[in-house]
């Protein structure tokens, strides 16, 4: 395909009519969803979403891409982290109970929202619809993320595209009525590229950017299914730039989100902002000097049980940032990694390392003690292809940020704000010219 692709969605081990298959799924601006057998490097199937709408000629508001996701469990939580999103590995089996479309491999269905706003429950083996398409969003809504939990599909929209209000939407795909519920941010932008995020109890979290709204520049918690607002933390006049990540720490959910002020905020799920909705558990010192561009977060537990959070930073790292391990001068951007430690009885994030220089880094993927950092090559704030440079993928030691490997000049185009997907011992990157790259160890056959 030519043009932008979605972040790859991975189903490494499904039982298909051709035996066990490892498949990657991507959506394209043509309104199609592609299934790729990545072990054999060949197309498995292609399906054009018949409910796709033509993008408005006068508006570049919507990405023009379908949104794809798979079933996600709320609990148990592997590694103590829960974050909504589209990429990643694992089988993606839904929780016990009635599933959408039974039969062999039914729990591995792919859920695609077309640009026409219709939900397609796609058979992963051949790409056909398991149920009739379900009306969900206005046509040409700008969907920034979607996730399916307990048969309920959630999606976040921003940009007021296609007449779709900014906020979070939900539809129960096994209900008789398939009624749509919506949480309206009243104009505030929705931040991040993998939203909404779910906590271990099913609570949803979304962070917001600027807007003339009571919940602008905030992290908001919502009840599952009903999307009733439960709580919020306000950062005053400073917009958030990342979707929240959620993880368990000492038996409670903690939420971390990045802000345009160059800091990370740590919030307690039991009371996001305290009595005044303005008090965080902790905020880091300013580590990023760049106020533009999207900030992405990733989190993991190391073998010793230490919680890590890594954030992208645009431009130079702030002069006040002190780390134990630096990896060279930074001028274009970098990853900054933190560990969670108790300080005076409160969980705090302490900076540990800064990566090598990265041109416009996007949200990294973390696998088995390795951080896969992608320098997207995109100019700050978005760019045309003429101003962009080819993307480069780096493998970094998660404990030190030291470079272990690089893709060098293998990738020949830039990446437009899409992070890598990792799973099944491989890492996948989609570029702005419509190419899917796979890096990893060749499979023995």
C-alpha positions, 0 to 999 in steps of 0.5 A: 500500500502507499501512504500511512499505515497503522501500528502493527497489531500482532497475533503470534499464534492462532489456529488458522485453516492453514495451521498455526499462523503468526500474523501481523495486521495493519490498516491503510489509508485506502480503507483496507486491513491487511493480514501478513504472515510474518514468518513467511513474509507474505500477504495472508489476506486483504479486506477492504472495509466496505463501510469506509468513507471518503476523506473530506477534500477540504480537511486534513483533520482525520488521519484517514486510517481505520483503527484496529485492536484486539481483545484485552484482559483487565486482569491478571496483568502481566508485569503489573502494567496496564496500558491501552493501545493497538500494538504489541504481542501476546494472544490477546485472548479476552476474559472468560465468558461470552465472546464475540463470535465463537468457534476455533480462534474466536477470541482472536478476532480483529476489531476494526473501526472504519473511517465511516465509523462502523465497527467490523468484527473480523475473522482473523483467518480470512478477514470477513465480518463475524457479525454485521458492522455496528454503527459506532462513530461519525464518519471521518472521526479522528480515532487516536486509539481503541481497545476491547475489554469484556466485549465492550469496544472503547475508542478515543477521538480528538480534533472535532473531526467529522462532527465527532466530539472529543472524548471517549466512546463505548459500545457493547458488541454483544448487547442486543441494542448495541447502544453507544455511550460517550464521554465528552471532554467539552472541546478539550483535546485528547492526548496520546496515541494509545487511549483510553488506558484501563486500570486493573479494576477496569477504570478507564483513564484519559489525559487531555490537552488544551481547550476551553473545558473544565477537564482541559489539561487534566487526567480523568478517570471514567467508569467502565461501560457507562463512562461516567466521570469518577475523578480528575487531576488538573495541571492548571494551564499546562496541557498533557502530551501523553496518554496515561500508563497505569501499573500496580505498586504496593497493591494500588494502581498508579498513573503516570502521564507526561505534560508539556511542561516537561515533567511526568506526573504520578497520580494515585488512582484512589484520589487522582488530584486529592481534595482540590484535584490539583495535588499529585503524588509526585511530579518530576523535575523538568527533563524535556526542553521541547514543548512541541510534539507528542510525548510517549511513555512505556513502563516495565518491571526489571528482574529485580522487581524495580519499576521503570518508566521511560519517556520521549523528549524532543530537543535537548534534555533540560539542563537540570536533569541529572542522571547516572548514565548519559549516552552522548550529547543530545540535540534532536531528542532522546529517551529519558528513563526513570525508576520508581522509588519511595521517598519520605513514604511517597512513590517518586520517579528518579531519572536514571539514564538518557539515551543517545541522540534520537531524531523525533523519537516515538513511543518505544517498545520494551521486551526482555530488558531491551528498549527498542527506540525509534528515531522517526526522522519526522521534523518537530511538530509534523512535516512533509516528506521533503523535510523528513529523514529516514527512521532508525531503530535502536536496541538499548539496554533497559538498565543503562540506555547503552546502544546494543544494535541499530538498523542503520540505513535499512529503513529508507523513509520516515515514520509519522508518529507511530511507535514500533510493535514488539512480540514473538522475538521480532520488532515491527516498524511502519513507515510513511511510504506504506512499508512494513519492516520486521526486525528479529531472529529468522524463524527456524523452519 
